[in-house]
Amino acid sequence: MRREQAKSKIIATAILIAALAPTFTPAFAYIDPGTGSLIIQSVIGAIAAIGVTIKLYWHKLKIFFSGRSAPTEPALTETIHSESKDPQTNNQSD
């Protein structure tokens, strides 16, 4: 369902850009070196932010695009629960 919504948004955006493209006119504007530097910094920062975001969510993105469900880790949750039920670890103040 989400993929269909994403595809329809992309298609709608493409149609809007294609419809507005003939109305674009030249700006005849001057971009000084400071503005050019700001634009370059913004592009590099955006690329770095996208890279870090992909790195942080790589596993979730991989599962999303592969169409599989997320693997569960019952051994880890059992270990956490068994540690909290251990009377020796809960009563260390004795």
Buried (B, 14 or more C-beta within 10 A) or exposed (E): EEEEEEEEEEEEEEEEEEEEEEEEEEEEEEEEEEEEEEEEEEEEEEEEEEEEEEEEEEEEEEEEEEEEEEEEEEEEEEEEEEEEEEEEEEEEEE
